[in-house]
């Protein structure tokens, strides 16, 4: 089985205040989601979200169940959102093929028996990032391509945060249960995302950063707004963001990131915002 999974526990904000850099990175940073011809996953006890990467090169890869979730097949009690982050490939869902290129997204509903990741050209292998949450309702598998994704232009060059927000898996775009996902692209010369930062106590989030040039980095800010912490990330790494934590970042260049949320609340704009001058 070409599948690995790592387990991460939930944390209390008072405990996190005592963490040094090594401990912060151990608890919240996800470093190695992609390896050729493997599916790699991380399971967090924050709202039971799973994030993962699939890198088919010379063989197709199946999204298999793992002992940690105690199910007969992966989507027996789960929904999944899959985003193509590099080149082109095919996802086969219960026998139906979906061609995927950069930013194309596939929502796969609860009850789906088989998900296969395939490559189109082994010299230009596809990479798929995915997130999965528990689901209590079965909704149909749906492709979210250019005509369905919703975009917002946010920020301003004067504040170094001009960016395009692509809303992909969202409950008022397609029927979905808990999971919501999107992709944000910072424009050249802009480095800040999610400014002003916010928390949302009714849902958690994971941030996956990619398209970071070699020898560049992104500094992700987390923690309670009155006592923040930071983690430096390189290309194709992620941060688990608990519901009590802010989440924003600045890079040494522009970059792209995928946000994945799950929890009780499905109102995208339900958040508690903190302007930058209030952060400590």
Secondary structure, 3 states (H helix, E strand, C coil): CCEEEEEECCCCHHHHCCCCHHHHHHHHEECCCCCCCCEEEEEECCCCCEEEEECCCCCCEECCCCHHHCCCCHHHCEEEEEEEEECCEEEEECCEEEEECCCCEEEECCCCCCEEEEECCHHHCCEEEEEEEECCCCCCCEEECCCCCEEEEECCHHHCCCEEEEEEECCCCCCCCCCEEEEEEECCCCCEECCCEEECCCEEEEEEEECCCCCCCEEEEEEECCEEEEEEECCCEEEEECCCCCCEEEECCCCEEEEEEEECCCCCCCCEEECHHHCC
